[in-house]
Amino acid sequence: MPKRKRIIIVGAGFAGLQLAQDLINVKNYKVYLIDKQNYHQFQPLMYQVATARLEPASISFPLRKVFQKAKNVRIRIAEVTQVDFDNKKLITSIGNFKYDHLVISIGCTTNYFGNNNLRDFAYPMKTIPEAIQLRNRILQTFEDALNTRNSEKLQTLLNFVIVGGGPTGVELAGALSEMKRHILPKDYPDKDFSKLTIYLLEGAANTLSPMSKGSQKMSQKYLEELGVIVKTNTIVNDYDGTIVSLNNGEKISSKNVIWAAGVTGNIIDGFPKECFTRGNRLIVNRFNEVSHLNDVYALGDIAYMETPKHPQGHAQVASVALQQASLLAKNFKNINKGNAKKEFEYTDKGAMATIGKRKAVVDLPKFSFQGRMAWFTWMFIHLMLILSVKNKLLIFMNWTISYFNNDSTLRIIMKPVRTKVKMKKD
């Protein structure tokens, strides 16, 4: 019996998880899925965790639960520190792993464009812990506002500045606006939160710039109807923790700056410089094979692939990651059977974003629509993408309750434990 080939997948995001699922119980392959966390996180709904609409567990899925019935998939929780390509070895925090095929799907991290002040003082929202941190900050701000008497300091506290007019920024701005309208008056009847101001700053000419003109226009219209101050063609030059300095010379005082303006690829030591292109993305061919390396693949946000239809590479969205993972799984099966591999071609199924209750925009390949129907479409699609039936029901129940009473019961400030427990080393 031939020895089973070992496929190591680094990263349990959309691409890594999809690939591992598609390789469940495939003969002649033993799959190791390695990630720093023991769960998969559903990033499109991260903003709802940050605004206390959903619990973190609703959009998090334990990896071992997902692969309970997989005989050939093994989970390892570790940080990958380096790759030894000469010896086909992965170096991690829990030991070294030999591989026959290595798949990198580690996604991206927040890009502050070299500005250390933004990195130190702005709040990111790329992971579950960051979303919880932001939720704590938002809720604590409302508590602090009760005890702030100085009008200037109060306004600085109540100015929320969201940088980045993509789906994350637009959806977060809409959620905060609805919180201001429907929740704060009930939670804080002794405080006037009318001065709470939400700014959305976008460097391009429109919000949701990759989407259709109609969706761009309507998204901005919806945001302004909700009271959001939208500033396009606006770039943040600096932020010192109190003052946001813009490229047009304007300054905004704020203690709450949320950074959703850009991403850059995560990097593992050992990759040659010629493997990378802009944004720290790995250059791959139509089979998702990393350039200059053998038996190494990259998927999703970290991968940069040029095709005739996408000469500037693909958008860093979940649909691209899922399709790349599905094709790579098929190609591994083709290799297994001695068949020819197939080249990747992206099928664009559209894009969407929600701005608020009954306010959303949807772009399909041949037409786009906005409003109530787009909002229901957005909810249905996102529910279908959730992994477990239990989580689908939890999210649906939360959304249903919120729809009818414009409220939620999840506004809990969860502060980290300050004491440290010493662990004796073996």
C-alpha positions as CSV (number, residue, x, y, z in Angstrom):
1,M,0.0,0.0,0.0
2,P,1.5,3.4,-1.0
3,K,2.4,5.8,1.7
4,R,-0.2,8.6,2.1
5,K,0.9,12.0,1.1
6,R,0.8,14.6,3.8
7,I,-0.9,17.9,3.0
8,I,-0.4,20.7,5.6
9,I,-2.8,23.6,5.5
10,V,-1.7,26.7,7.4
11,G,-4.7,28.8,8.4
12,A,-8.3,27.9,9.1
13,G,-10.0,30.8,7.4
14,F,-12.5,30.4,4.6
15,A,-10.0,28.9,2.2
16,G,-8.2,26.6,4.6
17,L,-11.4,25.3,6.1
18,Q,-13.0,24.7,2.7
19,L,-10.0,22.8,1.4
20,A,-9.7,20.6,4.5
21,Q,-13.5,19.8,4.3
22,D,-13.2,18.9,0.6
23,L,-10.4,16.5,1.4
24,I,-12.2,14.6,4.1
25,N,-11.6,10.9,3.8
26,V,-9.9,11.2,0.4
27,K,-7.6,8.2,0.0
28,N,-3.8,8.6,0.0
29,Y,-3.9,12.0,1.7
30,K,-3.4,12.8,5.3
31,V,-4.3,16.4,6.1
32,Y,-3.0,18.6,8.9
33,L,-4.9,21.8,9.5
34,I,-2.8,24.2,11.6
35,D,-4.0,27.5,13.1
36,K,-3.2,29.7,16.0
37,Q,-6.8,29.5,17.2
38,N,-8.9,26.4,17.8
39,Y,-11.9,27.9,15.9
40,H,-12.9,29.3,12.5
41,Q,-14.3,32.8,12.6
42,F,-17.0,34.2,10.3
43,Q,-15.5,37.6,9.5
44,P,-18.5,39.1,7.6
45,L,-20.5,39.3,10.9
46,M,-17.6,40.5,13.1
47,Y,-19.0,44.0,13.2
48,Q,-22.2,42.6,14.9
49,V,-20.0,41.2,17.7
50,A,-18.4,44.7,18.0
51,T,-21.7,46.4,18.3
52,A,-23.2,43.9,20.8
53,R,-25.7,42.3,18.3
54,L,-24.2,38.8,18.3
55,E,-22.2,36.8,20.8
56,P,-18.7,35.8,19.6
57,A,-19.7,32.1,19.9
58,S,-22.4,32.7,17.3
59,I,-19.8,33.3,14.6
60,S,-17.1,31.0,15.8
61,F,-16.8,27.3,15.1
62,P,-14.5,24.9,17.0
63,L,-12.3,23.2,14.4
64,R,-12.3,19.8,16.2
65,K,-16.1,19.8,16.1
66,V,-16.1,20.5,12.4
67,F,-13.8,17.5,11.7
68,Q,-15.1,15.0,14.3
69,K,-16.0,12.4,11.6
70,A,-12.9,13.0,9.4
71,K,-10.6,10.1,9.6
72,N,-7.7,11.7,7.7
73,V,-7.8,15.3,9.0
74,R,-5.8,16.3,12.1
75,I,-6.0,19.6,13.9
76,R,-3.0,21.3,15.5
77,I,-3.1,24.6,17.4
78,A,0.2,26.3,16.9
79,E,1.9,29.3,15.5
80,V,3.9,28.7,12.4
81,T,7.2,30.5,12.6
82,Q,9.2,29.4,9.6
83,V,9.2,27.2,6.5
84,D,12.3,25.1,5.5
85,F,11.6,24.6,1.8
86,D,14.8,22.6,1.2
87,N,13.8,19.9,3.6
88,K,10.0,20.4,3.1
89,K,9.6,21.1,6.8
90,L,7.3,23.5,8.7
91,I,8.6,24.9,12.0
92,T,6.0,25.7,14.6
93,S,5.6,26.6,18.3
94,I,4.8,22.9,19.1
95,G,7.4,21.2,16.9
96,N,8.3,20.5,13.3
97,F,6.1,19.0,10.6
98,K,7.2,17.3,7.4
99,Y,5.0,17.9,4.3
100,D,4.5,16.7,0.8
101,H,2.2,19.6,-0.1
102,L,2.1,22.8,1.8
103,V,-0.9,25.2,1.5
104,I,-0.7,28.7,2.9
105,S,-4.1,30.3,3.7
106,I,-3.2,32.6,6.5
107,G,-5.1,35.6,5.2
108,C,-4.3,39.2,6.0
109,T,-3.9,41.5,8.9
110,T,-4.6,45.2,9.4
111,N,-2.5,47.6,7.3
112,Y,-1.7,50.9,9.0
113,F,0.5,52.0,6.0
114,G,3.5,52.4,8.2
115,N,1.9,54.9,10.7
116,N,2.9,53.8,14.2
117,N,0.4,56.2,15.8
118,L,-2.5,54.6,14.0
119,R,-1.3,51.2,15.1
120,D,-1.0,52.3,18.7
121,F,-4.2,54.3,19.1
122,A,-6.8,53.1,16.5
123,Y,-9.0,50.0,17.1
124,P,-8.7,47.2,14.5
125,M,-11.4,44.6,13.9
126,K,-9.9,41.6,12.1
127,T,-10.3,38.9,14.7
128,I,-12.8,37.8,17.4
129,P,-10.6,39.2,20.3
130,E,-10.3,42.5,18.5
131,A,-14.1,42.6,18.0
132,I,-14.6,41.9,21.7
133,Q,-12.0,44.6,22.6
134,L,-13.9,47.1,20.4
135,R,-17.3,46.1,21.9
136,N,-15.8,46.8,25.4
137,R,-14.5,50.1,24.2
138,I,-17.8,51.2,22.7
139,L,-19.9,50.2,25.7
140,Q,-17.3,51.7,28.2
141,T,-17.5,55.0,26.2
142,F,-21.2,55.3,27.0
143,E,-20.6,54.7,30.7
144,D,-17.8,57.3,30.7
145,A,-20.0,59.8,29.0
146,L,-22.3,59.7,32.0
147,N,-19.6,61.1,34.2
148,T,-18.0,63.6,31.8
149,R,-19.1,67.2,32.5
150,N,-16.7,69.1,30.4
151,S,-18.5,69.7,27.1
152,E,-15.3,69.6,25.0
153,K,-14.1,66.3,26.5
154,L,-17.5,64.9,26.2
155,Q,-17.7,65.6,22.4
156,T,-14.2,64.1,22.0
157,L,-15.5,61.0,23.7
158,L,-18.7,60.9,21.6
159,N,-17.0,61.3,18.3
160,F,-16.6,57.9,16.6
161,V,-14.4,58.0,13.5
162,I,-14.5,54.9,11.2
163,V,-11.7,54.9,8.6
164,G,-12.5,52.9,5.5
165,G,-15.7,53.0,3.4
166,G,-15.7,49.3,2.4
167,P,-18.3,46.8,3.6
168,T,-16.8,46.6,7.1
169,G,-16.7,50.4,7.6
170,V,-20.2,51.0,6.1
171,E,-21.8,48.2,8.1
172,L,-20.2,49.3,11.3
173,A,-21.2,52.9,10.8
174,G,-24.8,51.8,10.2
175,A,-24.9,49.6,13.3
176,L,-23.5,52.4,15.5
177,S,-26.1,54.8,14.1
178,E,-29.0,52.4,14.9
179,M,-27.6,51.9,18.4
180,K,-27.6,55.7,18.9
181,R,-31.2,55.9,17.7
182,H,-32.9,52.9,19.3
183,I,-30.8,51.6,22.2
184,L,-29.0,54.4,24.0
185,P,-32.2,56.4,24.8
186,K,-33.6,53.3,26.5
187,D,-30.4,52.3,28.3
188,Y,-29.5,55.8,29.4
189,P,-32.7,57.7,30.0
190,D,-30.7,60.2,32.2
191,K,-28.2,61.1,29.4
192,D,-28.7,62.9,26.1
193,F,-26.7,61.1,23.4
194,S,-27.8,63.4,20.6
195,K,-24.2,64.7,20.4
196,L,-22.9,61.3,19.6
197,T,-21.4,61.8,16.1
198,I,-20.3,59.1,13.7
199,Y,-17.8,59.9,10.9
200,L,-17.0,57.6,8.0
201,L,-13.8,58.5,6.2
202,E,-13.1,57.0,2.8
203,G,-10.0,57.8,0.6
204,A,-11.8,57.0,-2.7
205,A,-14.5,59.1,-4.3
206,N,-17.3,56.8,-3.1
207,T,-18.2,54.3,-0.3
208,L,-18.2,50.7,-1.4
209,S,-15.9,51.6,-4.4
210,P,-15.7,48.1,-5.9
211,M,-19.5,47.9,-6.2
212,S,-21.8,49.3,-8.8
213,K,-22.5,53.1,-9.1
214,G,-26.1,52.5,-7.9
215,S,-24.9,50.7,-4.8
216,Q,-22.3,53.3,-4.1
217,K,-24.8,56.1,-4.3
218,M,-27.5,54.4,-2.2
219,S,-25.0,53.2,0.5
220,Q,-24.0,56.8,1.1
221,K,-27.6,58.0,1.0
222,Y,-28.6,55.4,3.6
223,L,-25.7,56.3,5.8
224,E,-26.5,60.0,5.7
225,E,-30.2,59.3,6.4
226,L,-29.0,57.5,9.6
227,G,-27.0,60.6,10.5
228,V,-23.5,59.4,9.6
229,I,-21.1,62.2,8.4
230,V,-19.6,60.7,5.3
231,K,-16.3,62.2,4.0
232,T,-15.0,60.8,0.7
233,N,-11.6,61.6,-0.9
234,T,-10.4,61.9,2.7
235,I,-7.2,60.3,4.0
236,V,-6.1,60.1,7.6
237,N,-2.5,61.5,7.9
238,D,-2.1,60.9,11.6
239,Y,-3.9,60.2,14.9
240,D,-2.3,60.8,18.4
241,G,-5.1,59.3,20.5
242,T,-7.1,62.4,20.6
243,I,-6.8,64.3,17.3
244,V,-7.4,62.9,13.9
245,S,-5.5,64.8,11.2
246,L,-6.8,64.6,7.7
247,N,-5.2,65.3,4.3
248,N,-7.3,68.4,3.7
249,G,-6.0,70.0,6.9
250,E,-9.2,69.3,8.9
251,K,-8.9,67.9,12.4
252,I,-11.4,65.8,14.3
253,S,-11.2,65.3,18.1
254,S,-12.0,61.7,19.0
255,K,-11.1,59.0,21.5
256,N,-12.6,56.3,19.3
257,V,-11.0,55.7,16.0
258,I,-11.8,52.4,14.3
259,W,-9.5,51.3,11.5
260,A,-11.0,49.5,8.6
261,A,-9.0,51.0,5.8
262,G,-6.7,48.3,4.5
263,V,-5.1,44.9,4.9
264,T,-1.7,43.4,4.2
265,G,-0.7,39.8,4.0
266,N,0.5,37.8,7.0
267,I,4.1,36.7,6.5
268,I,5.8,33.5,7.5
269,D,9.6,33.5,7.6
270,G,11.5,31.6,5.0
271,F,9.7,32.7,1.8
272,P,12.0,34.2,-0.8
273,K,11.4,37.9,-1.5
274,E,10.6,37.1,-5.2
275,C,7.5,35.2,-4.1
276,F,5.8,38.4,-2.9
277,T,4.0,41.3,-4.6
278,R,2.3,44.4,-3.3
279,G,0.4,44.0,-0.1
280,N,2.6,41.1,0.9
281,R,0.6,38.7,-1.2
282,L,2.2,35.5,-2.6
283,I,2.3,35.3,-6.4
284,V,0.6,32.1,-7.6
285,N,-0.2,30.6,-11.0
286,R,-3.6,29.4,-12.2
287,F,-3.2,26.3,-10.1
288,N,-2.5,28.4,-7.0
289,E,1.1,27.2,-6.9
290,V,3.5,29.7,-5.4
291,S,6.1,31.1,-7.8
292,H,9.7,29.9,-7.4
293,L,8.6,27.0,-5.0
294,N,7.7,23.4,-5.5
295,D,4.6,21.8,-3.8
296,V,3.7,25.0,-2.1
297,Y,0.3,26.6,-2.7
298,A,-1.5,29.8,-1.5
299,L,-5.2,30.5,-1.3
300,G,-7.5,33.3,-0.5
301,D,-6.5,36.8,0.6
302,I,-2.8,36.0,0.7
303,A,-2.7,34.8,-2.9
304,Y,-2.2,37.0,-5.9
305,M,-3.2,35.5,-9.2
306,E,-3.3,37.3,-12.5
307,T,-5.7,36.0,-15.2
308,P,-7.0,37.5,-18.5
309,K,-10.2,38.4,-16.8
310,H,-8.5,39.7,-13.6
311,P,-5.1,41.2,-14.8
312,Q,-4.8,43.1,-11.4
313,G,-5.5,40.0,-9.3
314,H,-8.7,39.0,-7.6
315,A,-10.6,40.9,-4.8
316,Q,-9.7,39.8,-1.3
317,V,-13.2,38.4,-0.5
318,A,-14.5,35.1,0.8
319,S,-16.0,33.9,-2.5
320,V,-12.6,34.0,-4.2
321,A,-11.1,32.0,-1.3
322,L,-13.8,29.4,-1.3
323,Q,-13.6,28.8,-5.1
324,Q,-9.8,28.6,-5.1
325,A,-10.0,26.0,-2.2
326,S,-12.6,23.9,-4.0
327,L,-10.6,23.8,-7.2
328,L,-7.3,23.0,-5.4
329,A,-9.1,20.1,-3.6
330,K,-10.3,18.8,-7.0
331,N,-6.7,19.1,-8.4
332,F,-5.3,17.2,-5.4
333,K,-7.8,14.5,-6.3
334,N,-6.8,14.7,-10.0
335,I,-3.1,14.3,-9.0
336,N,-4.2,11.3,-6.9
337,K,-5.8,9.7,-9.9
338,G,-3.2,10.7,-12.4
339,N,-5.5,13.1,-14.2
340,A,-4.6,16.6,-15.5
341,K,-5.1,19.6,-13.2
342,K,-7.5,22.4,-14.0
343,E,-6.8,26.1,-14.1
344,F,-8.6,28.5,-11.8
345,E,-11.3,30.8,-13.2
346,Y,-13.2,33.0,-10.8
347,T,-17.0,33.0,-11.1
348,D,-18.3,36.3,-9.7
349,K,-21.5,35.7,-7.9
350,G,-21.9,39.3,-6.8
351,A,-21.3,41.5,-3.7
352,M,-23.5,42.9,-1.0
353,A,-23.5,45.1,2.1
354,T,-26.0,46.1,4.8
355,I,-26.2,49.6,6.2
356,G,-29.1,49.3,8.6
357,K,-32.6,47.9,9.1
358,R,-34.2,47.4,5.7
359,K,-31.2,49.2,4.1
360,A,-28.8,47.1,2.0
361,V,-27.3,47.0,-1.4
362,V,-26.8,43.9,-3.6
363,D,-24.8,43.6,-6.8
364,L,-25.5,40.4,-8.9
365,P,-23.6,39.7,-12.1
366,K,-26.3,41.1,-14.4
367,F,-28.2,43.6,-12.2
368,S,-28.2,45.3,-8.8
369,F,-30.9,46.2,-6.3
370,Q,-31.2,48.1,-3.0
371,G,-33.5,48.5,-0.1
372,R,-35.8,46.1,1.8
373,M,-35.4,43.1,-0.6
374,A,-31.6,43.6,-0.7
375,W,-31.6,43.5,3.1
376,F,-33.5,40.2,3.3
377,T,-31.2,38.8,0.6
378,W,-28.2,39.8,2.6
379,M,-29.6,38.1,5.8
380,F,-30.5,34.9,3.9
381,I,-27.1,34.5,2.2
382,H,-25.2,35.2,5.4
383,L,-27.3,32.7,7.3
384,M,-26.7,30.0,4.7
385,L,-22.9,30.6,5.0
386,I,-22.9,29.9,8.7
387,L,-21.5,26.4,9.4
388,S,-23.7,24.8,12.0
389,V,-27.5,24.6,12.3
390,K,-27.3,25.6,16.0
391,N,-25.5,28.8,15.1
392,K,-27.9,29.6,12.2
393,L,-30.8,29.3,14.7
394,L,-29.0,31.5,17.3
395,I,-28.3,34.2,14.8
396,F,-31.7,34.0,13.3
397,M,-33.3,34.4,16.7
398,N,-31.2,37.4,17.6
399,W,-32.0,39.0,14.3
400,T,-35.7,38.4,14.7
401,I,-35.8,39.8,18.2
402,S,-33.8,42.8,17.2
403,Y,-36.1,43.4,14.2
404,F,-39.2,43.6,16.2
405,N,-37.9,45.5,19.3
406,N,-34.8,47.3,18.0
407,D,-32.8,45.9,20.9
408,S,-30.5,43.2,22.0
409,T,-29.5,41.7,25.4
410,L,-25.8,41.3,24.7
411,R,-24.4,44.6,26.0
412,I,-21.9,43.1,28.5
413,I,-18.5,44.7,29.1
414,M,-16.1,41.7,29.5
415,K,-12.9,43.1,31.0
416,P,-9.7,41.0,30.8
417,V,-8.4,39.4,34.0
418,R,-5.5,41.4,35.4
419,T,-4.0,38.8,37.7
420,K,-1.5,36.3,36.3
421,V,-1.4,32.7,37.2
422,K,2.1,31.3,37.3
423,M,2.6,28.0,35.5
424,K,5.4,25.7,36.6
425,K,7.5,24.6,33.6
426,D,8.1,20.8,33.2
